[in-house]
Amino acid sequence: QVQLVESGGGLVPPGGSLRLSCAASGFTFSGSAMRWYRQAPGKERELVATIARAGQSTSYADSVKGRFTISRDNAKNTMYLQMNSLKPEDTAEYYCYTIVNFIAYWGQGTQVTVSS
């Protein structure tokens, strides 16, 4: 079955960096666009970044543009989110997401906390 497993979260001071990974299995990874979402306590889940199937096209939320970079390695069935210049407002649970055969799938999430 489709599985998405995030990793790489943690506690980082403001201005620091983290790299999140999303390991995918159970479907043809190279055939699916992928997304990162995040949800902060008490807030709605928001779209952070999207990457096309071959990685040739990406898009970002205005709040992370210029600081975050989404990428993928189709040979490793893995998507990444490089997060630089982290701010306290980036604190959230981060989720990877895809749609396979018209069904949406979410990972379990990885917590990112930006605090001194």
All heavy atoms as an XYZ file, in Angstrom:
885
protein
N       0.836     -1.186      0.000
C       0.000      0.000      0.000
C       0.876      1.242      0.000
O       2.061      1.156      0.309
C      -0.944      0.007      1.203
C      -0.286      0.332      2.522
C       0.240     -0.866      3.264
O       0.504     -1.910      2.667
N       0.403     -0.728      4.569
N       0.268      2.383     -0.307
C       0.992      3.641     -0.352
C       1.437      4.020      1.056
O       0.663      4.006      2.003
C       0.120      4.755     -0.941
C       0.823      6.102     -0.841
C      -0.241      4.440     -2.386
N       2.717      4.336      1.165
C       3.252      4.819      2.447
C       4.137      6.028      2.201
O       4.924      6.053      1.246
C       4.048      3.729      3.154
C       3.206      2.661      3.804
C       3.996      1.806      4.783
O       5.145      1.495      4.548
N       3.367      1.445      5.888
N       3.993      7.011      3.065
C       4.827      8.205      3.069
C       5.368      8.360      4.483
O       4.592      8.442      5.437
C       4.010      9.439      2.676
C       3.332      9.404      1.308
C       2.402     10.603      1.154
C       4.363      9.391      0.195
N       6.681      8.400      4.603
C       7.307      8.469      5.926
C       8.254      9.662      5.983
O       9.288      9.678      5.299
C       8.064      7.181      6.255
C       8.696      7.285      7.637
C       7.129      5.973      6.184
N       7.891     10.638      6.810
C       8.717     11.832      6.971
C       9.777     11.613      8.042
O       9.573     10.835      8.991
C       7.871     13.043      7.370
C       6.764     13.408      6.393
C       5.437     12.799      6.759
O       5.432     11.750      7.448
O       4.394     13.354      6.383
N      10.875     12.327      7.905
C      11.925     12.324      8.919
C      12.721     13.616      8.805
O      12.577     14.358      7.826
C      12.853     11.116      8.747
O      13.497     11.157      7.488
N      13.550     13.875      9.811
C      14.439     15.029      9.750
C      14.026     16.213     10.600
O      14.754     17.209     10.661
N      12.870     16.148     11.229
C      12.436     17.248     12.074
C      13.268     17.333     13.348
O      14.079     16.459     13.641
N      13.049     18.408     14.092
C      13.771     18.580     15.347
C      13.675     19.998     15.852
O      12.887     20.804     15.350
N      14.496     20.282     16.858
C      14.563     21.607     17.464
C      15.768     22.352     16.894
O      16.888     21.812     16.889
C      14.689     21.474     18.979
C      14.926     22.758     19.773
C      13.734     23.701     19.641
C      15.191     22.424     21.241
N      15.539     23.563     16.427
C      16.605     24.344     15.812
C      16.441     25.806     16.229
O      15.307     26.285     16.380
C      16.568     24.179     14.271
C      15.261     24.670     13.686
C      17.753     24.847     13.602
N      17.528     26.529     16.456
C      17.394     27.944     16.821
C      17.009     28.795     15.626
O      17.222     28.389     14.471
C      18.792     28.313     17.317
C      19.704     27.366     16.621
C      18.937     26.091     16.465
N      16.448     29.977     15.861
C      16.139     30.886     14.755
C      17.374     31.141     13.907
O      18.480     31.325     14.423
C      15.661     32.152     15.456
C      15.122     31.662     16.762
C      16.006     30.517     17.155
N      17.165     31.131     12.582
C      18.275     31.290     11.655
C      18.932     29.994     11.247
O      19.767     29.984     10.335
N      18.556     28.911     11.882
C      19.145     27.619     11.586
C      18.530     26.945     10.376
O      17.644     27.506      9.708
N      18.994     25.733     10.116
C      18.552     24.969      8.947
C      18.185     23.549      9.340
O      18.715     23.003     10.310
C      19.662     24.911      7.893
O      19.992     26.193      7.412
N      17.266     22.988      8.569
C      16.903     21.581      8.685
C      16.605     21.054      7.298
O      16.175     21.817      6.422
C      15.658     21.379      9.562
C      15.807     21.369     11.079
C      14.422     21.250     11.714
C      16.693     20.242     11.540
N      16.789     19.744      7.132
C      16.411     19.092      5.875
C      15.452     17.964      6.197
O      15.816     17.006      6.875
C      17.634     18.534      5.163
C      17.334     18.010      3.768
C      18.472     17.155      3.275
N      18.443     16.948      1.831
C      19.052     15.938      1.221
N      19.750     15.051      1.925
N      18.998     15.813     -0.091
N      14.236     18.094      5.713
C      13.231     17.049      5.885
C      13.281     16.078      4.708
O      13.577     16.476      3.579
C      11.837     17.647      5.986
C      11.618     18.715      7.050
C      10.142     19.137      7.067
C      12.064     18.248      8.407
N      12.972     14.823      4.992
C      12.870     13.805      3.947
C      11.502     13.149      4.005
O      10.904     13.053      5.087
C      13.944     12.733      4.131
O      15.240     13.271      4.029
N      11.043     12.690      2.860
C       9.800     11.927      2.771
C      10.085     10.701      1.912
O      10.275     10.825      0.703
C       8.691     12.766      2.159
S       7.177     11.836      1.790
N      10.138      9.544      2.554
C      10.384      8.296      1.849
C       9.055      7.696      1.409
O       8.159      7.495      2.235
C      11.128      7.324      2.748
N       8.938      7.416      0.116
C       7.679      6.935     -0.451
C       7.796      5.484     -0.890
O       8.861      5.034     -1.330
C       7.284      7.804     -1.636
N       6.691      4.755     -0.772
C       6.649      3.374     -1.245
C       5.226      2.997     -1.577
O       4.266      3.667     -1.168
C       7.215      2.426     -0.180
O       6.445      2.487      1.006
N       5.078      1.933     -2.358
C       3.757      1.403     -2.675
C       3.106      2.005     -3.904
O       1.956      1.694     -4.206
N       3.824      2.876     -4.610
C       3.292      3.463     -5.840
C       4.469      3.908     -6.703
O       5.617      3.894     -6.258
C       2.364      4.640     -5.537
C       3.031      5.851     -4.903
C       3.307      6.986     -5.639
C       3.367      5.840     -3.551
C       3.909      8.097     -5.047
C       3.965      6.932     -2.952
C       4.246      8.068     -3.706
N       4.165      4.298     -7.938
C       5.204      4.754     -8.853
C       5.542      6.202     -8.519
O       4.864      7.136     -8.964
C       4.742      4.627    -10.306
O       4.361      3.263    -10.556
C       5.841      5.043    -11.261
N       6.579      6.374     -7.730
C       6.929      7.689     -7.194
C       7.139      8.709     -8.316
O       6.663      9.844     -8.221
C       8.190      7.566     -6.335
C       8.635      8.845     -5.692
C       7.916      9.403     -4.647
C       9.782      9.497     -6.127
C       8.328     10.579     -4.043
C      10.209     10.667     -5.536
C       9.480     11.211     -4.491
N       7.825      8.317     -9.373
C       8.139      9.246    -10.456
C       6.897      9.678    -11.241
O       6.964     10.615    -12.031
C       9.152      8.624    -11.409
O       8.624      7.428    -11.961
N       5.790      9.013    -11.000
C       4.554      9.354    -11.689
C       3.652     10.302    -10.926
O       2.561     10.634    -11.397
N       4.083     10.763     -9.760
C       3.217     11.575     -8.909
C       3.887     12.883     -8.507
O       5.034     12.885     -8.057
C       2.849     10.820     -7.629
O       2.054      9.691     -7.903
N       3.134     13.983     -8.663
C       3.565     15.228     -8.041
C       3.510     15.049     -6.523
O       2.734     14.232     -6.016
C       2.671     16.379     -8.470
N       4.324     15.808     -5.828
C       4.410     15.692     -4.371
C       4.306     17.066     -3.742
O       4.668     18.080     -4.348
C       5.737     15.054     -3.965
C       5.978     13.654     -4.509
S       4.901     12.425     -3.791
C       5.392     12.477     -2.058
N       3.848     17.089     -2.498
C       3.704     18.353     -1.779
C       4.178     18.209     -0.334
O       4.114     17.120      0.239
C       2.242     18.793     -1.751
C       1.663     19.146     -3.091
C       0.202     19.545     -2.966
N      -0.360     19.992     -4.231
C      -1.620     20.356     -4.395
N      -2.456     20.322     -3.378
N      -2.033     20.761     -5.567
N       4.612     19.330      0.212
C       4.824     19.472      1.655
C       3.748     20.411      2.191
O       3.505     21.482      1.625
C       6.194     20.055      1.963
C       7.334     19.111      1.812
C       8.214     19.039      0.772
C       7.749     18.108      2.743
N       9.121     18.055      0.989
C       8.869     17.468      2.200
C       7.276     17.691      3.990
C       9.536     16.427      2.853
C       7.930     16.666      4.640
C       9.047     16.038      4.075
N       3.141     20.006      3.288
C       2.215     20.838      4.043
C       2.761     20.996      5.465
O       3.627     20.231      5.912
C       0.834     20.184      4.151
C      -0.030     20.284      2.925
C       0.138     19.420      1.850
C      -1.046     21.240      2.845
C      -0.678     19.508      0.722
C      -1.856     21.338      1.729
C      -1.674     20.470      0.678
O      -2.486     20.563     -0.432
N       2.224     21.970      6.177
C       2.538     22.105      7.588
C       1.312     22.576      8.346
O       0.421     23.202      7.787
C       3.695     23.069      7.828
C       3.395     24.518      7.501
C       4.672     25.358      7.672
N       4.426     26.762      7.394
C       5.394     27.686      7.363
N       6.655     27.344      7.580
N       5.083     28.945      7.107
N       1.298     22.241      9.641
C       0.198     22.665     10.502
C       0.756     23.054     11.854
O       1.369     22.226     12.545
C      -0.833     21.558     10.655
C      -2.068     22.007     11.410
C      -3.214     21.029     11.280
O      -3.029     19.862     10.964
N      -4.427     21.511     11.494
N       0.547     24.311     12.199
C       0.952     24.824     13.505
C      -0.208     24.651     14.483
O      -1.371     24.593     14.062
C       1.346     26.284     13.394
N       0.081     24.592     15.778
C      -0.987     24.423     16.771
C      -2.039     25.512     16.650
O      -1.719     26.704     16.570
C      -0.242     24.525     18.104
C       1.144     24.097     17.791
C       1.405     24.593     16.402
N      -3.298     25.110     16.576
C      -4.389     26.061     16.512
C      -4.602     26.688     15.147
O      -5.448     27.581     15.005
N      -3.856     26.240     14.152
C      -3.986     26.806     12.813
C      -4.358     25.726     11.810
O      -4.181     24.538     12.064
C      -2.685     27.493     12.388
C      -2.316     28.691     13.228
C      -1.139     29.431     12.628
C      -0.822     30.695     13.408
N       0.308     31.451     12.807
N      -4.859     26.177     10.657
C      -5.204     25.236      9.600
C      -3.926     24.727      8.912
O      -2.898     25.406      8.899
C      -6.107     25.918      8.570
C      -7.487     26.256      9.105
C      -8.422     26.759      8.024
O      -7.971     26.930      6.871
O      -9.600     27.005      8.337
N      -4.053     23.536      8.340
C      -2.936     23.000      7.574
C      -2.737     23.861      6.330
O      -3.715     24.215      5.651
C      -3.218     21.556      7.187
C      -2.029     20.786      6.687
C      -2.324     19.301      6.594
N      -2.520     18.705      7.919
C      -2.590     17.389      8.126
N      -2.474     16.552      7.110
N      -2.773     16.923      9.344
N      -1.489     24.201      6.015
C      -1.208     25.037      4.866
C      -0.205     24.382      3.928
O       0.707     23.665      4.364
C      -0.683     26.423      5.304
C       0.660     26.406      5.981
C       1.259     27.788      6.149
O       0.899     28.717      5.399
O       2.133     27.932      7.044
N      -0.368     24.664      2.647
C       0.539     24.154      1.625
C       1.845     24.946      1.677
O       1.828     26.167      1.639
C      -0.100     24.272      0.249
C       0.747     23.860     -0.948
C       1.141     22.398     -0.869
C      -0.017     24.140     -2.248
N       2.953     24.230      1.752
C       4.268     24.860      1.826
C       4.944     24.878      0.452
O       5.436     25.920      0.012
C       5.169     24.124      2.836
C       6.582     24.697      2.823
C       4.564     24.184      4.230
N       4.979     23.715     -0.216
C       5.694     23.626     -1.489
C       5.179     22.440     -2.282
O       4.709     21.455     -1.709
C       7.194     23.492     -1.254
N       5.309     22.555     -3.603
C       4.892     21.517     -4.535
C       6.010     21.256     -5.525
O       6.709     22.196     -5.933
C       3.630     21.950     -5.296
O       2.578     22.209     -4.360
C       3.174     20.875     -6.268
N       6.169     19.996     -5.923
C       7.149     19.649     -6.946
C       6.500     18.707     -7.948
O       5.772     17.779     -7.570
C       8.427     19.044     -6.325
C       9.511     18.852     -7.379
C       8.124     17.729     -5.595
C      10.892     18.613     -6.790
N       6.758     18.966     -9.223
C       6.193     18.143    -10.297
C       6.873     16.774    -10.341
O       7.875     16.532     -9.672
C       6.359     18.865    -11.620
N       6.317     15.901    -11.171
C       6.752     14.505    -11.172
C       8.236     14.328    -11.437
O       8.909     13.526    -10.774
C       5.956     13.731    -12.221
C       4.514     13.515    -11.840
C       3.731     12.870    -12.966
N       3.564     13.777    -14.088
C       2.933     13.460    -15.196
N       2.440     12.246    -15.352
N       2.805     14.344    -16.160
N       8.764     15.071    -12.390
C      10.194     14.951    -12.720
C      11.017     16.024    -12.028
O      12.221     16.127    -12.280
C      10.384     15.013    -14.237
N      10.385     16.817    -11.200
C      11.100     17.869    -10.477
C      11.370     19.112    -11.294
O      12.082     20.004    -10.845
N      10.783     19.177    -12.488
C      11.095     20.289    -13.377
C      10.362     21.562    -13.011
O      10.706     22.653    -13.503
C      10.758     19.910    -14.835
C       9.275     19.892    -15.163
C       8.588     18.599    -14.754
O       9.080     17.853    -13.921
N       7.429     18.340    -15.346
N       9.383     21.458    -12.146
C       8.592     22.611    -11.760
C       8.343     22.571    -10.263
O       7.999     21.510     -9.714
C       7.259     22.612    -12.509
O       6.435     23.661    -12.068
N       8.518     23.699     -9.599
C       8.272     23.808     -8.170
C       7.504     25.089     -7.880
O       7.539     26.042     -8.664
C       9.586     23.827     -7.365
O      10.382     24.949     -7.798
C      10.391     22.552     -7.557
N       6.835     25.100     -6.745
C       6.153     26.316     -6.305
C       6.181     26.356     -4.784
O       6.304     25.307     -4.135
C       4.719     26.373     -6.829
O       3.963     25.301     -6.311
N       6.054     27.578     -4.233
C       6.210     27.777     -2.798
C       5.174     28.752     -2.259
O       4.736     29.672     -2.958
C       7.601     28.336     -2.492
C       8.732     27.443     -2.909
C       9.292     27.538     -4.175
C       9.229     26.475     -2.040
C      10.320     26.698     -4.570
C      10.266     25.634     -2.427
C      10.800     25.753     -3.688
O      11.824     24.913     -4.066
N       4.841     28.571     -0.995
C       4.057     29.577     -0.298
C       4.905     30.838     -0.163
O       6.132     30.759     -0.027
C       3.656     29.062      1.085
N       4.250     31.977     -0.203
C       4.986     33.241     -0.083
C       5.808     33.302      1.204
O       6.887     33.890      1.226
C       4.011     34.414     -0.133
C       3.450     34.648     -1.525
O       4.029     34.136     -2.506
O       2.435     35.349     -1.636
N       5.300     32.694      2.241
C       5.951     32.777      3.553
C       7.297     32.044      3.606
O       8.103     32.306      4.509
C       5.023     32.221      4.637
O       4.670     30.882      4.346
N       7.538     31.138      2.651
C       8.794     30.366      2.682
C       9.653     30.609      1.452
O      10.784     30.106      1.373
C       8.523     28.852      2.850
C       7.638     28.591      4.057
C       7.915     28.254      1.586
N       9.143     31.356      0.504
C       9.858     31.580     -0.752
C      11.217     32.221     -0.477
O      11.328     33.164      0.310
C       9.011     32.479     -1.658
C       9.236     32.304     -3.132
C       8.190     33.061     -3.941
C       6.834     32.402     -3.868
N       5.827     33.058     -4.739
N      12.260     31.654     -1.098
C      13.605     32.170     -0.914
C      14.342     31.554      0.266
O      15.549     31.731      0.412
N      13.597     30.827      1.119
C      14.234     30.190      2.290
C      14.171     28.662      2.215
O      15.080     27.987      2.700
C      13.550     30.652      3.578
C      13.602     32.145      3.827
C      13.053     32.508      5.193
N      11.649     32.166      5.338
C      11.169     31.326      6.269
N      11.988     30.752      7.129
N       9.875     31.076      6.347
N      13.106     28.142      1.634
C      12.903     26.695      1.537
C      13.117     26.242      0.094
O      12.795     26.971     -0.855
C      11.488     26.312      1.953
C      11.193     26.446      3.419
C      12.037     27.100      4.303
C      10.007     25.909      3.934
C      11.740     27.232      5.647
C       9.696     26.020      5.276
C      10.564     26.688      6.132
N      13.624     25.013     -0.054
C      13.793     24.417     -1.374
C      13.263     22.989     -1.356
O      13.710     22.170     -0.554
C      15.265     24.399     -1.792
O      15.781     25.734     -1.787
C      15.413     23.813     -3.200
N      12.307     22.725     -2.242
C      11.777     21.376     -2.390
C      12.528     20.670     -3.510
O      12.873     21.284     -4.522
C      10.251     21.403     -2.669
C       9.648     20.008     -2.608
C       9.941     22.089     -4.001
C       8.113     20.010     -2.674
N      12.793     19.388     -3.322
C      13.475     18.611     -4.356
C      13.056     17.145     -4.223
O      12.380     16.768     -3.262
C      14.993     18.751     -4.224
O      15.439     18.221     -2.979
N      13.441     16.358     -5.194
C      13.129     14.937     -5.154
C      14.214     14.143     -5.859
O      14.879     14.648     -6.762
C      11.766     14.663     -5.797
C      11.683     14.983     -7.268
C      10.222     14.962     -7.757
N       9.641     13.630     -7.647
C       8.315     13.399     -7.667
N       7.475     14.406     -7.778
N       7.867     12.163     -7.578
N      14.357     12.894     -5.436
C      15.256     11.947     -6.077
C      14.409     10.735     -6.459
O      14.096      9.892     -5.609
C      16.383     11.551     -5.118
C      17.426     10.659     -5.779
O      17.101     10.012     -6.798
O      18.538     10.595     -5.277
N      14.018     10.677     -7.723
C      13.120      9.603     -8.146
C      13.792      8.232     -8.098
O      13.102      7.212     -7.997
C      12.569      9.896     -9.537
C      11.504     10.985     -9.506
O      11.005     11.360     -8.444
N      11.165     11.512    -10.673
N      15.100      8.201     -8.160
C      15.813      6.923     -8.056
C      15.751      6.362     -6.634
O      15.840      5.151     -6.433
C      17.268      7.099     -8.477
N      15.585      7.261     -5.656
C      15.509      6.854     -4.254
C      14.096      6.916     -3.696
O      13.878      6.671     -2.509
C      16.426      7.735     -3.402
C      17.903      7.592     -3.725
C      18.751      8.450     -2.802
C      20.235      8.269     -3.091
N      21.084      9.112     -2.211
N      13.121      7.282     -4.551
C      11.733      7.402     -4.095
C      11.615      8.311     -2.864
O      10.901      7.996     -1.895
C      11.130      6.027     -3.777
C      10.866      5.200     -5.020
O      11.001      5.690     -6.135
N      10.517      3.950     -4.821
N      12.319      9.418     -2.911
C      12.384     10.310     -1.760
C      12.235     11.772     -2.195
O      12.807     12.187     -3.206
C      13.698     10.127     -0.997
O      13.824      8.758     -0.597
C      13.745     11.004      0.245
N      11.480     12.510     -1.381
C      11.326     13.945     -1.562
C      11.986     14.647     -0.379
O      12.043     14.081      0.724
C       9.845     14.303     -1.614
C       9.555     15.789     -1.658
S       7.797     16.183     -1.774
C       7.179     15.607     -0.197
N      12.458     15.868     -0.614
C      13.159     16.608      0.428
C      12.590     18.015      0.566
O      11.987     18.560     -0.355
C      14.649     16.719      0.092
C      15.321     15.395     -0.149
C      15.498     14.919     -1.442
C      15.763     14.613      0.912
C      16.104     13.690     -1.678
C      16.376     13.388      0.693
C      16.542     12.934     -0.612
O      17.145     11.718     -0.834
N      12.830     18.597      1.738
C      12.551     20.015      1.948
C      13.726     20.593      2.724
O      13.886     20.303      3.913
C      11.242     20.227      2.705
C      10.816     21.693      2.836
C      10.426     22.263      1.459
C       9.636     21.844      3.805
N      14.552     21.367      2.028
C      15.657     22.067      2.667
C      15.122     23.385      3.205
O      14.598     24.202      2.438
C      16.794     22.310      1.677
C      17.958     23.083      2.257
C      18.692     22.311      3.339
O      18.942     21.120      3.185
N      19.049     22.984      4.435
N      15.249     23.577      4.506
C      14.705     24.761      5.160
C      15.857     25.562      5.770
O      16.564     25.063      6.654
C      13.715     24.355      6.252
C      12.594     23.457      5.745
S      11.346     23.116      6.994
C      12.309     22.203      8.186
N      16.047     26.761      5.262
C      17.106     27.647      5.751
C      16.497     28.893      6.375
O      15.321     29.203      6.164
C      18.030     28.046      4.600
C      18.729     26.859      3.974
O      19.032     25.870      4.635
N      18.998     26.953      2.681
N      17.308     29.617      7.121
C      16.858     30.864      7.768
C      15.544     30.658      8.497
O      14.599     31.453      8.345
C      16.729     31.981      6.717
O      17.943     32.188      6.045
N      15.481     29.614      9.277
C      14.230     29.264      9.948
C      13.819     30.320     10.958
O      14.656     30.947     11.620
C      14.351     27.899     10.615
C      14.242     26.719      9.650
C      14.828     25.460     10.248
C      12.800     26.505      9.244
N      12.507     30.512     11.050
C      11.920     31.497     11.950
C      11.000     30.784     12.951
O      10.486     29.699     12.652
C      11.091     32.500     11.145
C      11.837     33.191     10.031
C      10.899     34.074      9.223
C      11.625     34.766      8.089
N      10.710     35.637      7.301
N      10.740     31.388     14.089
C       9.818     30.765     15.046
C       8.457     30.441     14.429
O       7.844     29.425     14.793
C       9.704     31.828     16.139
C      11.010     32.542     16.100
C      11.375     32.594     14.646
N       8.006     31.257     13.491
C       6.715     31.012     12.865
C       6.729     29.818     11.905
O       5.684     29.438     11.379
C       6.207     32.264     12.132
C       7.199     32.886     11.178
C       7.962     34.046     11.805
O       8.384     33.928     12.979
O       8.137     35.068     11.103
N       7.895     29.234     11.662
C       7.969     27.997     10.886
C       7.692     26.770     11.748
O       7.600     25.659     11.225
C       9.347     27.852     10.241
C       9.637     28.911      9.205
O       8.725     29.221      8.404
O      10.758     29.436      9.185
N       7.569     26.964     13.048
C       7.280     25.858     13.949
C       5.941     25.220     13.586
O       4.915     25.906     13.521
C       7.240     26.348     15.404
O       8.548     26.787     15.780
C       6.795     25.234     16.349
N       5.974     23.920     13.327
C       4.770     23.208     12.891
C       5.093     21.728     12.717
O       6.257     21.324     12.737
C       4.267     23.771     11.562
N       4.029     20.957     12.537
C       4.178     19.574     12.090
C       4.190     19.637     10.561
O       3.324     20.272      9.952
C       3.000     18.730     12.586
C       3.173     17.248     12.381
C       3.971     16.584     13.500
O       4.308     17.259     14.493
O       4.262     15.389     13.365
N       5.171     18.978      9.957
C       5.325     18.997      8.506
C       4.934     17.630      7.939
O       5.375     16.584      8.450
C       6.761     19.349      8.126
C       7.065     20.817      8.276
C       7.183     21.401      9.532
C       7.210     21.643      7.159
C       7.443     22.757      9.677
C       7.461     23.001      7.291
C       7.572     23.546      8.553
O       7.815     24.888      8.689
N       4.122     17.679      6.879
C       3.582     16.464      6.277
C       3.899     16.406      4.789
O       3.809     17.432      4.097
C       2.065     16.430      6.417
C       1.552     16.454      7.830
C       1.285     17.672      8.462
C       1.291     15.273      8.520
C       0.795     17.698      9.760
C       0.798     15.297      9.812
C       0.553     16.508     10.422
O       0.055     16.536     11.696
N       4.187     15.226      4.281
C       4.228     15.056      2.839
C       2.910     14.482      2.366
O       2.155     13.857      3.134
C       5.414     14.233      2.373
S       5.575     12.603      3.076
N       2.619     14.725      1.098
C       1.287     14.471      0.538
C       1.413     14.130     -0.931
O       2.239     14.701     -1.649
C       0.447     15.737      0.716
C      -0.851     15.774     -0.034
C      -2.033     15.420      0.589
C      -0.913     16.217     -1.351
C      -3.244     15.478     -0.084
C      -2.112     16.278     -2.035
C      -3.276     15.911     -1.396
O      -4.468     15.968     -2.058
N       0.575     13.201     -1.362
C       0.460     12.928     -2.773
C      -0.922     12.372     -3.082
O      -1.680     12.033     -2.168
C       1.545     11.942     -3.241
O       1.584     11.928     -4.666
C       1.278     10.528     -2.729
N      -1.226     12.335     -4.355
C      -2.465     11.711     -4.818
C      -2.092     10.572     -5.759
O      -1.319     10.770     -6.705
C      -3.371     12.720     -5.540
C      -3.850     13.798     -4.555
C      -4.563     12.020     -6.172
C      -4.668     14.904     -5.197
N      -2.631      9.403     -5.476
C      -2.399      8.223     -6.309
C      -3.750      7.634     -6.679
O      -4.554      7.321     -5.785
C      -1.549      7.176     -5.565
C      -1.340      5.944     -6.449
C      -0.217      7.756     -5.118
N      -3.991      7.504     -7.978
C      -5.285      6.967     -8.449
C      -6.457      7.701     -7.794
O      -7.423      7.077     -7.323
C      -5.370      5.465     -8.162
C      -4.357      4.665     -8.956
O      -3.977      5.042    -10.066
N      -3.890      3.567     -8.389
N      -6.361      9.024     -7.748
C      -7.426      9.908     -7.257
C      -7.641      9.821     -5.746
O      -8.614     10.368     -5.236
C      -8.751      9.640     -7.988
C      -8.621      9.693     -9.482
C      -8.653      8.526    -10.239
C      -8.439     10.905    -10.135
C      -8.514      8.578    -11.613
C      -8.303     10.963    -11.510
C      -8.338      9.787    -12.250
N      -6.758      9.147     -5.037
C      -6.850      9.047     -3.585
C      -5.692      9.822     -2.962
O      -4.542      9.649     -3.375
C      -6.822      7.587     -3.114
C      -8.006      6.827     -3.710
C      -6.844      7.496     -1.586
C      -7.965      5.338     -3.454
N      -5.999     10.667     -1.974
C      -4.989     11.475     -1.297
C      -4.357     10.685     -0.157
O      -5.052      9.988      0.599
C      -5.618     12.744     -0.756
N      -3.037     10.820     -0.041
C      -2.287     10.145      1.016
C      -1.424     11.157      1.764
O      -0.834     12.053      1.142
C      -1.395      9.045      0.438
C      -2.154      7.898     -0.161
C      -2.505      7.904     -1.506
C      -2.539      6.812      0.619
C      -3.217      6.856     -2.062
C      -3.249      5.757      0.070
C      -3.586      5.784     -1.269
O      -4.297      4.746     -1.809
N      -1.367     10.967      3.076
C      -0.555     11.815      3.952
C       0.434     10.954      4.713
O       0.131      9.812      5.071
C      -1.437     12.533      4.974
C      -2.421     13.490      4.406
C      -3.697     13.214      3.998
C      -2.230     14.892      4.198
N      -4.297     14.361      3.549
C      -3.425     15.408      3.660
C      -1.162     15.769      4.422
C      -3.580     16.755      3.324
C      -1.323     17.105      4.094
C      -2.514     17.581      3.552
N       1.591     11.539      5.002
C       2.495     10.903      5.934
C       2.051     11.170      7.359
O       1.063     11.875      7.601
N       2.818     10.641      8.315
C       2.439     10.792      9.724
C       2.915     12.117     10.300
O       2.479     12.504     11.389
C       2.997      9.622     10.547
C       4.436      9.773     11.012
C       5.462      9.671      9.894
O       5.153      9.252      8.785
N       6.705     10.046     10.200
N       3.811     12.788      9.592
C       4.300     14.088     10.027
C       5.615     14.023     10.782
O       5.966     12.999     11.376
N       6.335     15.138     10.738
C       7.565     15.302     11.519
C       7.545     16.709     12.115
O       7.228     17.672     11.424
C       8.820     15.040     10.674
O       9.980     15.075     11.512
C       8.996     16.057      9.550
N       7.875     16.811     13.386
C       7.755     18.082     14.099
C       9.003     18.935     13.902
O      10.131     18.451     14.086
C       7.532     17.845     15.597
C       7.474     19.106     16.433
C       6.253     19.961     16.137
O       5.165     19.446     15.876
N       6.426     21.275     16.176
N       8.783     20.179     13.549
C       9.857     21.169     13.459
C       9.566     22.260     14.480
O       8.482     22.860     14.468
C       9.949     21.765     12.042
C      10.934     22.933     12.020
C      10.350     20.697     11.047
N      10.516     22.503     15.356
C      10.383     23.550     16.368
C      11.545     24.512     16.244
O      12.711     24.097     16.322
C      10.339     22.950     17.784
O       9.253     22.012     17.870
C      10.146     24.037     18.822
N      11.227     25.777     16.024
C      12.252     26.815     15.893
C      12.180     27.688     17.131
O      11.220     28.442     17.327
C      12.048     27.645     14.620
C      13.199     28.645     14.465
C      11.946     26.754     13.399
N      13.197     27.571     17.969
C      13.191     28.279     19.245
C      14.605     28.390     19.787
O      15.433     27.500     19.573
C      12.314     27.530     20.255
O      12.388     28.132     21.526
N      14.857     29.485     20.483
C      16.156     29.646     21.131
C      16.109     29.102     22.550
O      17.120     29.107     23.248
C      16.561     31.117     21.134
O      15.548     31.903     21.690
